[in-house]
Amino acid sequence: MRRVWVRKFSSFDEERQADREYWAAIPPDDRVAILDEMRAEWASWKGHGEQGLRRTVRIVELPER
């Protein structure tokens, strides 16, 4: 179960700054885990089966200089 908390801000700029600081304080691996949890929750609402993040690999040929 996820906790929900609320903060009140006096401006949208103040809210944006607090949002940036909040997400910057969370380690990258935890941010990816949160994203995957949100994706799985969305998939259950839409009736999609269990699926992880898609992996895409491309080889890009760059012209020689």
mmCIF file of the N, C-alpha and C atoms, coordinates in Angstrom:
data_MODEL
# 
_entry.id   MODEL 
# 
loop_
_atom_site.group_PDB 
_atom_site.id 
_atom_site.type_symbol 
_atom_site.label_atom_id 
_atom_site.label_alt_id 
_atom_site.label_comp_id 
_atom_site.label_asym_id 
_atom_site.label_entity_id 
_atom_site.label_seq_id 
_atom_site.pdbx_PDB_ins_code 
_atom_site.Cartn_x 
_atom_site.Cartn_y 
_atom_site.Cartn_z 
_atom_site.occupancy 
_atom_site.B_iso_or_equiv 
_atom_site.pdbx_formal_charge 
_atom_site.auth_seq_id 
_atom_site.auth_comp_id 
_atom_site.auth_asym_id 
_atom_site.auth_atom_id 
_atom_site.pdbx_PDB_model_num 
ATOM 1   N N  . MET A 1 1  ? 0.845  -1.182 0.000   1.00 0.00 ? 1  MET A N  1 
ATOM 2   C CA . MET A 1 1  ? 0.000  0.000  0.000   1.00 0.00 ? 1  MET A CA 1 
ATOM 3   C C  . MET A 1 1  ? 0.886  1.240  0.000   1.00 0.00 ? 1  MET A C  1 
ATOM 4   N N  . ARG A 1 2  ? 0.592  2.155  -0.855  1.00 0.00 ? 2  ARG A N  1 
ATOM 5   C CA . ARG A 1 2  ? 1.359  3.384  -0.980  1.00 0.00 ? 2  ARG A CA 1 
ATOM 6   C C  . ARG A 1 2  ? 0.771  4.472  -0.095  1.00 0.00 ? 2  ARG A C  1 
ATOM 7   N N  . ARG A 1 3  ? 1.631  5.208  0.583   1.00 0.00 ? 3  ARG A N  1 
ATOM 8   C CA . ARG A 1 3  ? 1.173  6.340  1.391   1.00 0.00 ? 3  ARG A CA 1 
ATOM 9   C C  . ARG A 1 3  ? 0.930  7.536  0.481   1.00 0.00 ? 3  ARG A C  1 
ATOM 10  N N  . VAL A 1 4  ? -0.065 8.303  0.820   1.00 0.00 ? 4  VAL A N  1 
ATOM 11  C CA . VAL A 1 4  ? -0.368 9.521  0.073   1.00 0.00 ? 4  VAL A CA 1 
ATOM 12  C C  . VAL A 1 4  ? -0.200 10.688 1.021   1.00 0.00 ? 4  VAL A C  1 
ATOM 13  N N  . TRP A 1 5  ? 0.528  11.708 0.591   1.00 0.00 ? 5  TRP A N  1 
ATOM 14  C CA . TRP A 1 5  ? 0.692  12.890 1.411   1.00 0.00 ? 5  TRP A CA 1 
ATOM 15  C C  . TRP A 1 5  ? 0.425  14.116 0.556   1.00 0.00 ? 5  TRP A C  1 
ATOM 16  N N  . VAL A 1 6  ? 0.068  15.184 1.199   1.00 0.00 ? 6  VAL A N  1 
ATOM 17  C CA . VAL A 1 6  ? -0.318 16.410 0.506   1.00 0.00 ? 6  VAL A CA 1 
ATOM 18  C C  . VAL A 1 6  ? 0.489  17.569 1.070   1.00 0.00 ? 6  VAL A C  1 
ATOM 19  N N  . ARG A 1 7  ? 0.963  18.421 0.173   1.00 0.00 ? 7  ARG A N  1 
ATOM 20  C CA . ARG A 1 7  ? 1.646  19.652 0.588   1.00 0.00 ? 7  ARG A CA 1 
ATOM 21  C C  . ARG A 1 7  ? 0.964  20.817 -0.112  1.00 0.00 ? 7  ARG A C  1 
ATOM 22  N N  . LYS A 1 8  ? 0.924  21.941 0.551   1.00 0.00 ? 8  LYS A N  1 
ATOM 23  C CA . LYS A 1 8  ? 0.290  23.130 0.007   1.00 0.00 ? 8  LYS A CA 1 
ATOM 24  C C  . LYS A 1 8  ? 1.378  24.133 -0.359  1.00 0.00 ? 8  LYS A C  1 
ATOM 25  N N  . PHE A 1 9  ? 1.294  24.696 -1.565  1.00 0.00 ? 9  PHE A N  1 
ATOM 26  C CA . PHE A 1 9  ? 2.279  25.649 -2.046  1.00 0.00 ? 9  PHE A CA 1 
ATOM 27  C C  . PHE A 1 9  ? 1.610  26.969 -2.363  1.00 0.00 ? 9  PHE A C  1 
ATOM 28  N N  . SER A 1 10 ? 2.397  28.027 -2.303  1.00 0.00 ? 10 SER A N  1 
ATOM 29  C CA . SER A 1 10 ? 1.839  29.358 -2.567  1.00 0.00 ? 10 SER A CA 1 
ATOM 30  C C  . SER A 1 10 ? 1.902  29.735 -4.046  1.00 0.00 ? 10 SER A C  1 
ATOM 31  N N  . SER A 1 11 ? 2.662  28.952 -4.848  1.00 0.00 ? 11 SER A N  1 
ATOM 32  C CA . SER A 1 11 ? 2.729  29.239 -6.289  1.00 0.00 ? 11 SER A CA 1 
ATOM 33  C C  . SER A 1 11 ? 3.054  27.959 -7.051  1.00 0.00 ? 11 SER A C  1 
ATOM 34  N N  . PHE A 1 12 ? 2.800  28.007 -8.359  1.00 0.00 ? 12 PHE A N  1 
ATOM 35  C CA . PHE A 1 12 ? 3.128  26.854 -9.203  1.00 0.00 ? 12 PHE A CA 1 
ATOM 36  C C  . PHE A 1 12 ? 4.641  26.675 -9.308  1.00 0.00 ? 12 PHE A C  1 
ATOM 37  N N  . ASP A 1 13 ? 5.385  27.790 -9.329  1.00 0.00 ? 13 ASP A N  1 
ATOM 38  C CA . ASP A 1 13 ? 6.847  27.692 -9.383  1.00 0.00 ? 13 ASP A CA 1 
ATOM 39  C C  . ASP A 1 13 ? 7.397  26.997 -8.143  1.00 0.00 ? 13 ASP A C  1 
ATOM 40  N N  . GLU A 1 14 ? 6.853  27.331 -6.985  1.00 0.00 ? 14 GLU A N  1 
ATOM 41  C CA . GLU A 1 14 ? 7.273  26.692 -5.737  1.00 0.00 ? 14 GLU A CA 1 
ATOM 42  C C  . GLU A 1 14 ? 6.967  25.196 -5.776  1.00 0.00 ? 14 GLU A C  1 
ATOM 43  N N  . GLU A 1 15 ? 5.825  24.843 -6.318  1.00 0.00 ? 15 GLU A N  1 
ATOM 44  C CA . GLU A 1 15 ? 5.437  23.432 -6.430  1.00 0.00 ? 15 GLU A CA 1 
ATOM 45  C C  . GLU A 1 15 ? 6.371  22.695 -7.379  1.00 0.00 ? 15 GLU A C  1 
ATOM 46  N N  . ARG A 1 16 ? 6.687  23.294 -8.525  1.00 0.00 ? 16 ARG A N  1 
ATOM 47  C CA . ARG A 1 16 ? 7.586  22.656 -9.497  1.00 0.00 ? 16 ARG A CA 1 
ATOM 48  C C  . ARG A 1 16 ? 8.970  22.417 -8.889  1.00 0.00 ? 16 ARG A C  1 
ATOM 49  N N  . GLN A 1 17 ? 9.471  23.399 -8.152  1.00 0.00 ? 17 GLN A N  1 
ATOM 50  C CA . GLN A 1 17 ? 10.784 23.259 -7.524  1.00 0.00 ? 17 GLN A CA 1 
ATOM 51  C C  . GLN A 1 17 ? 10.773 22.137 -6.480  1.00 0.00 ? 17 GLN A C  1 
ATOM 52  N N  . ALA A 1 18 ? 9.728  22.079 -5.670  1.00 0.00 ? 18 ALA A N  1 
ATOM 53  C CA . ALA A 1 18 ? 9.616  21.027 -4.653  1.00 0.00 ? 18 ALA A CA 1 
ATOM 54  C C  . ALA A 1 18 ? 9.515  19.653 -5.320  1.00 0.00 ? 18 ALA A C  1 
ATOM 55  N N  . ASP A 1 19 ? 8.808  19.567 -6.448  1.00 0.00 ? 19 ASP A N  1 
ATOM 56  C CA . ASP A 1 19 ? 8.671  18.311 -7.177  1.00 0.00 ? 19 ASP A CA 1 
ATOM 57  C C  . ASP A 1 19 ? 10.030 17.856 -7.702  1.00 0.00 ? 19 ASP A C  1 
ATOM 58  N N  . ARG A 1 20 ? 10.796 18.777 -8.291  1.00 0.00 ? 20 ARG A N  1 
ATOM 59  C CA . ARG A 1 20 ? 12.140 18.442 -8.778  1.00 0.00 ? 20 ARG A CA 1 
ATOM 60  C C  . ARG A 1 20 ? 13.034 17.948 -7.636  1.00 0.00 ? 20 ARG A C  1 
ATOM 61  N N  . GLU A 1 21 ? 12.989 18.649 -6.507  1.00 0.00 ? 21 GLU A N  1 
ATOM 62  C CA . GLU A 1 21 ? 13.814 18.257 -5.370  1.00 0.00 ? 21 GLU A CA 1 
ATOM 63  C C  . GLU A 1 21 ? 13.415 16.887 -4.833  1.00 0.00 ? 21 GLU A C  1 
ATOM 64  N N  . TYR A 1 22 ? 12.114 16.618 -4.795  1.00 0.00 ? 22 TYR A N  1 
ATOM 65  C CA . TYR A 1 22 ? 11.632 15.323 -4.302  1.00 0.00 ? 22 TYR A CA 1 
ATOM 66  C C  . TYR A 1 22 ? 12.171 14.186 -5.170  1.00 0.00 ? 22 TYR A C  1 
ATOM 67  N N  . TRP A 1 23 ? 12.004 14.294 -6.495  1.00 0.00 ? 23 TRP A N  1 
ATOM 68  C CA . TRP A 1 23 ? 12.436 13.217 -7.380  1.00 0.00 ? 23 TRP A CA 1 
ATOM 69  C C  . TRP A 1 23 ? 13.952 13.119 -7.456  1.00 0.00 ? 23 TRP A C  1 
ATOM 70  N N  . ALA A 1 24 ? 14.665 14.240 -7.325  1.00 0.00 ? 24 ALA A N  1 
ATOM 71  C CA . ALA A 1 24 ? 16.128 14.211 -7.332  1.00 0.00 ? 24 ALA A CA 1 
ATOM 72  C C  . ALA A 1 24 ? 16.677 13.505 -6.098  1.00 0.00 ? 24 ALA A C  1 
ATOM 73  N N  . ALA A 1 25 ? 15.930 13.515 -4.999  1.00 0.00 ? 25 ALA A N  1 
ATOM 74  C CA . ALA A 1 25 ? 16.376 12.877 -3.760  1.00 0.00 ? 25 ALA A CA 1 
ATOM 75  C C  . ALA A 1 25 ? 16.212 11.359 -3.792  1.00 0.00 ? 25 ALA A C  1 
ATOM 76  N N  . ILE A 1 26 ? 15.446 10.845 -4.739  1.00 0.00 ? 26 ILE A N  1 
ATOM 77  C CA . ILE A 1 26 ? 15.208 9.405  -4.838  1.00 0.00 ? 26 ILE A CA 1 
ATOM 78  C C  . ILE A 1 26 ? 16.264 8.800  -5.754  1.00 0.00 ? 26 ILE A C  1 
ATOM 79  N N  . PRO A 1 27 ? 16.936 7.726  -5.325  1.00 0.00 ? 27 PRO A N  1 
ATOM 80  C CA . PRO A 1 27 ? 17.966 7.098  -6.165  1.00 0.00 ? 27 PRO A CA 1 
ATOM 81  C C  . PRO A 1 27 ? 17.373 6.626  -7.507  1.00 0.00 ? 27 PRO A C  1 
ATOM 82  N N  . PRO A 1 28 ? 18.169 6.665  -8.588  1.00 0.00 ? 28 PRO A N  1 
ATOM 83  C CA . PRO A 1 28 ? 17.669 6.286  -9.917  1.00 0.00 ? 28 PRO A CA 1 
ATOM 84  C C  . PRO A 1 28 ? 17.022 4.905  -9.962  1.00 0.00 ? 28 PRO A C  1 
ATOM 85  N N  . ASP A 1 29 ? 17.606 3.915  -9.284  1.00 0.00 ? 29 ASP A N  1 
ATOM 86  C CA . ASP A 1 29 ? 17.018 2.566  -9.306  1.00 0.00 ? 29 ASP A CA 1 
ATOM 87  C C  . ASP A 1 29 ? 15.626 2.563  -8.681  1.00 0.00 ? 29 ASP A C  1 
ATOM 88  N N  . ASP A 1 30 ? 15.445 3.349  -7.630  1.00 0.00 ? 30 ASP A N  1 
ATOM 89  C CA . ASP A 1 30 ? 14.131 3.436  -6.989  1.00 0.00 ? 30 ASP A CA 1 
ATOM 90  C C  . ASP A 1 30 ? 13.127 4.141  -7.898  1.00 0.00 ? 30 ASP A C  1 
ATOM 91  N N  . ARG A 1 31 ? 13.590 5.158  -8.640  1.00 0.00 ? 31 ARG A N  1 
ATOM 92  C CA . ARG A 1 31 ? 12.689 5.854  -9.578  1.00 0.00 ? 31 ARG A CA 1 
ATOM 93  C C  . ARG A 1 31 ? 12.206 4.909  -10.664 1.00 0.00 ? 31 ARG A C  1 
ATOM 94  N N  . VAL A 1 32 ? 13.110 4.058  -11.166 1.00 0.00 ? 32 VAL A N  1 
ATOM 95  C CA . VAL A 1 32 ? 12.722 3.075  -12.183 1.00 0.00 ? 32 VAL A CA 1 
ATOM 96  C C  . VAL A 1 32 ? 11.733 2.071  -11.591 1.00 0.00 ? 32 VAL A C  1 
ATOM 97  N N  . ALA A 1 33 ? 11.957 1.654  -10.349 1.00 0.00 ? 33 ALA A N  1 
ATOM 98  C CA . ALA A 1 33 ? 11.034 0.719  -9.694  1.00 0.00 ? 33 ALA A CA 1 
ATOM 99  C C  . ALA A 1 33 ? 9.657  1.349  -9.521  1.00 0.00 ? 33 ALA A C  1 
ATOM 100 N N  . ILE A 1 34 ? 9.612  2.626  -9.178  1.00 0.00 ? 34 ILE A N  1 
ATOM 101 C CA . ILE A 1 34 ? 8.333  3.330  -9.041  1.00 0.00 ? 34 ILE A CA 1 
ATOM 102 C C  . ILE A 1 34 ? 7.627  3.404  -10.389 1.00 0.00 ? 34 ILE A C  1 
ATOM 103 N N  . LEU A 1 35 ? 8.386  3.706  -11.445 1.00 0.00 ? 35 LEU A N  1 
ATOM 104 C CA . LEU A 1 35 ? 7.817  3.753  -12.792 1.00 0.00 ? 35 LEU A CA 1 
ATOM 105 C C  . LEU A 1 35 ? 7.239  2.396  -13.183 1.00 0.00 ? 35 LEU A C  1 
ATOM 106 N N  . ASP A 1 36 ? 7.970  1.322  -12.887 1.00 0.00 ? 36 ASP A N  1 
ATOM 107 C CA . ASP A 1 36 ? 7.483  -0.013 -13.234 1.00 0.00 ? 36 ASP A CA 1 
ATOM 108 C C  . ASP A 1 36 ? 6.219  -0.353 -12.449 1.00 0.00 ? 36 ASP A C  1 
ATOM 109 N N  . GLU A 1 37 ? 6.163  0.061  -11.188 1.00 0.00 ? 37 GLU A N  1 
ATOM 110 C CA . GLU A 1 37 ? 4.954  -0.169 -10.382 1.00 0.00 ? 37 GLU A CA 1 
ATOM 111 C C  . GLU A 1 37 ? 3.755  0.586  -10.977 1.00 0.00 ? 37 GLU A C  1 
ATOM 112 N N  . MET A 1 38 ? 3.990  1.823  -11.382 1.00 0.00 ? 38 MET A N  1 
ATOM 113 C CA . MET A 1 38 ? 2.904  2.614  -11.983 1.00 0.00 ? 38 MET A CA 1 
ATOM 114 C C  . MET A 1 38 ? 2.466  2.009  -13.312 1.00 0.00 ? 38 MET A C  1 
ATOM 115 N N  . ARG A 1 39 ? 3.442  1.515  -14.116 1.00 0.00 ? 39 ARG A N  1 
ATOM 116 C CA . ARG A 1 39 ? 3.107  0.884  -15.388 1.00 0.00 ? 39 ARG A CA 1 
ATOM 117 C C  . ARG A 1 39 ? 2.270  -0.374 -15.179 1.00 0.00 ? 39 ARG A C  1 
ATOM 118 N N  . ALA A 1 40 ? 2.644  -1.190 -14.186 1.00 0.00 ? 40 ALA A N  1 
ATOM 119 C CA . ALA A 1 40 ? 1.899  -2.417 -13.903 1.00 0.00 ? 40 ALA A CA 1 
ATOM 120 C C  . ALA A 1 40 ? 0.485  -2.098 -13.420 1.00 0.00 ? 40 ALA A C  1 
ATOM 121 N N  . GLU A 1 41 ? 0.355  -1.049 -12.606 1.00 0.00 ? 41 GLU A N  1 
ATOM 122 C CA . GLU A 1 41 ? -0.969 -0.649 -12.126 1.00 0.00 ? 41 GLU A CA 1 
ATOM 123 C C  . GLU A 1 41 ? -1.836 -0.192 -13.295 1.00 0.00 ? 41 GLU A C  1 
ATOM 124 N N  . TRP A 1 42 ? -1.263 0.613  -14.191 1.00 0.00 ? 42 TRP A N  1 
ATOM 125 C CA . TRP A 1 42 ? -1.993 1.070  -15.372 1.00 0.00 ? 42 TRP A CA 1 
ATOM 126 C C  . TRP A 1 42 ? -2.410 -0.115 -16.239 1.00 0.00 ? 42 TRP A C  1 
ATOM 127 N N  . ALA A 1 43 ? -1.491 -1.079 -16.434 1.00 0.00 ? 43 ALA A N  1 
ATOM 128 C CA . ALA A 1 43 ? -1.791 -2.251 -17.254 1.00 0.00 ? 43 ALA A CA 1 
ATOM 129 C C  . ALA A 1 43 ? -2.945 -3.052 -16.660 1.00 0.00 ? 43 ALA A C  1 
ATOM 130 N N  . SER A 1 44 ? -3.021 -3.150 -15.333 1.00 0.00 ? 44 SER A N  1 
ATOM 131 C CA . SER A 1 44 ? -4.120 -3.893 -14.710 1.00 0.00 ? 44 SER A CA 1 
ATOM 132 C C  . SER A 1 44 ? -5.445 -3.161 -14.915 1.00 0.00 ? 44 SER A C  1 
ATOM 133 N N  . TRP A 1 45 ? -5.411 -1.820 -14.915 1.00 0.00 ? 45 TRP A N  1 
ATOM 134 C CA . TRP A 1 45 ? -6.644 -1.067 -15.172 1.00 0.00 ? 45 TRP A CA 1 
ATOM 135 C C  . TRP A 1 45 ? -7.127 -1.292 -16.599 1.00 0.00 ? 45 TRP A C  1 
ATOM 136 N N  . LYS A 1 46 ? -6.189 -1.392 -17.539 1.00 0.00 ? 46 LYS A N  1 
ATOM 137 C CA . LYS A 1 46 ? -6.531 -1.539 -18.955 1.00 0.00 ? 46 LYS A CA 1 
ATOM 138 C C  . LYS A 1 46 ? -6.753 -2.986 -19.360 1.00 0.00 ? 46 LYS A C  1 
ATOM 139 N N  . GLY A 1 47 ? -6.505 -3.925 -18.443 1.00 0.00 ? 47 GLY A N  1 
ATOM 140 C CA . GLY A 1 47 ? -6.723 -5.327 -18.736 1.00 0.00 ? 47 GLY A CA 1 
ATOM 141 C C  . GLY A 1 47 ? -5.589 -5.974 -19.523 1.00 0.00 ? 47 GLY A C  1 
ATOM 142 N N  . HIS A 1 48 ? -4.424 -5.347 -19.546 1.00 0.00 ? 48 HIS A N  1 
ATOM 143 C CA . HIS A 1 48 ? -3.267 -5.919 -20.230 1.00 0.00 ? 48 HIS A CA 1 
ATOM 144 C C  . HIS A 1 48 ? -2.600 -6.936 -19.315 1.00 0.00 ? 48 HIS A C  1 
ATOM 145 N N  . GLY A 1 49 ? -1.971 -7.940 -19.922 1.00 0.00 ? 49 GLY A N  1 
ATOM 146 C CA . GLY A 1 49 ? -1.267 -8.942 -19.136 1.00 0.00 ? 49 GLY A CA 1 
ATOM 147 C C  . GLY A 1 49 ? 0.013  -8.384 -18.546 1.00 0.00 ? 49 GLY A C  1 
ATOM 148 N N  . GLU A 1 50 ? 0.671  -9.202 -17.745 1.00 0.00 ? 50 GLU A N  1 
ATOM 149 C CA . GLU A 1 50 ? 1.942  -8.790 -17.145 1.00 0.00 ? 50 GLU A CA 1 
ATOM 150 C C  . GLU A 1 50 ? 2.989  -8.653 -18.242 1.00 0.00 ? 50 GLU A C  1 
ATOM 151 N N  . GLN A 1 51 ? 3.632  -7.526 -18.264 1.00 0.00 ? 51 GLN A N  1 
ATOM 152 C CA . GLN A 1 51 ? 4.683  -7.284 -19.243 1.00 0.00 ? 51 GLN A CA 1 
ATOM 153 C C  . GLN A 1 51 ? 5.639  -6.268 -18.645 1.00 0.00 ? 51 GLN A C  1 
ATOM 154 N N  . GLY A 1 52 ? 6.914  -6.497 -18.816 1.00 0.00 ? 52 GLY A N  1 
ATOM 155 C CA . GLY A 1 52 ? 7.904  -5.550 -18.312 1.00 0.00 ? 52 GLY A CA 1 
ATOM 156 C C  . GLY A 1 52 ? 8.103  -4.410 -19.289 1.00 0.00 ? 52 GLY A C  1 
ATOM 157 N N  . LEU A 1 53 ? 9.082  -3.578 -18.989 1.00 0.00 ? 53 LEU A N  1 
ATOM 158 C CA . LEU A 1 53 ? 9.406  -2.501 -19.909 1.00 0.00 ? 53 LEU A CA 1 
ATOM 159 C C  . LEU A 1 53 ? 9.984  -3.097 -21.189 1.00 0.00 ? 53 LEU A C  1 
ATOM 160 N N  . ARG A 1 54 ? 9.632  -2.508 -22.321 1.00 0.00 ? 54 ARG A N  1 
ATOM 161 C CA . ARG A 1 54 ? 10.151 -2.999 -23.594 1.00 0.00 ? 54 ARG A CA 1 
ATOM 162 C C  . ARG A 1 54 ? 11.624 -2.628 -23.729 1.00 0.00 ? 54 ARG A C  1 
ATOM 163 N N  . ARG A 1 55 ? 12.365 -3.534 -24.290 1.00 0.00 ? 55 ARG A N  1 
ATOM 164 C CA . ARG A 1 55 ? 13.782 -3.297 -24.535 1.00 0.00 ? 55 ARG A CA 1 
ATOM 165 C C  . ARG A 1 55 ? 13.971 -3.102 -26.041 1.00 0.00 ? 55 ARG A C  1 
ATOM 166 N N  . THR A 1 56 ? 14.602 -2.034 -26.421 1.00 0.00 ? 56 THR A N  1 
ATOM 167 C CA . THR A 1 56 ? 14.848 -1.763 -27.831 1.00 0.00 ? 56 THR A CA 1 
ATOM 168 C C  . THR A 1 56 ? 16.330 -1.494 -28.016 1.00 0.00 ? 56 THR A C  1 
ATOM 169 N N  . VAL A 1 57 ? 16.912 -2.184 -28.989 1.00 0.00 ? 57 VAL A N  1 
ATOM 170 C CA . VAL A 1 57 ? 18.319 -1.988 -29.302 1.00 0.00 ? 57 VAL A CA 1 
ATOM 171 C C  . VAL A 1 57 ? 18.416 -1.708 -30.791 1.00 0.00 ? 57 VAL A C  1 
ATOM 172 N N  . ARG A 1 58 ? 19.148 -0.677 -31.131 1.00 0.00 ? 58 ARG A N  1 
ATOM 173 C CA . ARG A 1 58 ? 19.359 -0.344 -32.532 1.00 0.00 ? 58 ARG A CA 1 
ATOM 174 C C  . ARG A 1 58 ? 20.842 -0.062 -32.740 1.00 0.00 ? 58 ARG A C  1 
ATOM 175 N N  . ILE A 1 59 ? 21.359 -0.481 -33.872 1.00 0.00 ? 59 ILE A N  1 
ATOM 176 C CA . ILE A 1 59 ? 22.718 -0.140 -34.258 1.00 0.00 ? 59 ILE A CA 1 
ATOM 177 C C  . ILE A 1 59 ? 22.597 0.999  -35.257 1.00 0.00 ? 59 ILE A C  1 
ATOM 178 N N  . VAL A 1 60 ? 23.230 2.092  -34.944 1.00 0.00 ? 60 VAL A N  1 
ATOM 179 C CA . VAL A 1 60 ? 23.142 3.261  -35.819 1.00 0.00 ? 60 VAL A CA 1 
ATOM 180 C C  . VAL A 1 60 ? 24.471 3.436  -36.524 1.00 0.00 ? 60 VAL A C  1 
ATOM 181 N N  . GLU A 1 61 ? 24.399 3.449  -37.836 1.00 0.00 ? 61 GLU A N  1 
ATOM 182 C CA . GLU A 1 61 ? 25.601 3.663  -38.654 1.00 0.00 ? 61 GLU A CA 1 
ATOM 183 C C  . GLU A 1 61 ? 25.788 5.157  -38.822 1.00 0.00 ? 61 GLU A C  1 
ATOM 184 N N  . LEU A 1 62 ? 26.920 5.675  -38.349 1.00 0.00 ? 62 LEU A N  1 
ATOM 185 C CA . LEU A 1 62 ? 27.220 7.096  -38.490 1.00 0.00 ? 62 LEU A CA 1 
ATOM 186 C C  . LEU A 1 62 ? 28.151 7.286  -39.682 1.00 0.00 ? 62 LEU A C  1 
ATOM 187 N N  . PRO A 1 63 ? 27.937 8.352  -40.438 1.00 0.00 ? 63 PRO A N  1 
ATOM 188 C CA . PRO A 1 63 ? 28.849 8.599  -41.570 1.00 0.00 ? 63 PRO A CA 1 
ATOM 189 C C  . PRO A 1 63 ? 30.231 8.956  -41.047 1.00 0.00 ? 63 PRO A C  1 
ATOM 190 N N  . GLU A 1 64 ? 31.238 8.542  -41.787 1.00 0.00 ? 64 GLU A N  1 
ATOM 191 C CA . GLU A 1 64 ? 32.609 8.849  -41.377 1.00 0.00 ? 64 GLU A CA 1 
ATOM 192 C C  . GLU A 1 64 ? 32.878 10.330 -41.628 1.00 0.00 ? 64 GLU A C  1 
ATOM 193 N N  . ARG A 1 65 ? 33.683 10.899 -40.756 1.00 0.00 ? 65 ARG A N  1 
ATOM 194 C CA . ARG A 1 65 ? 33.992 12.326 -40.878 1.00 0.00 ? 65 ARG A CA 1 
ATOM 195 C C  . ARG A 1 65 ? 35.159 12.561 -41.779 1.00 0.00 ? 65 ARG A C  1 
# 
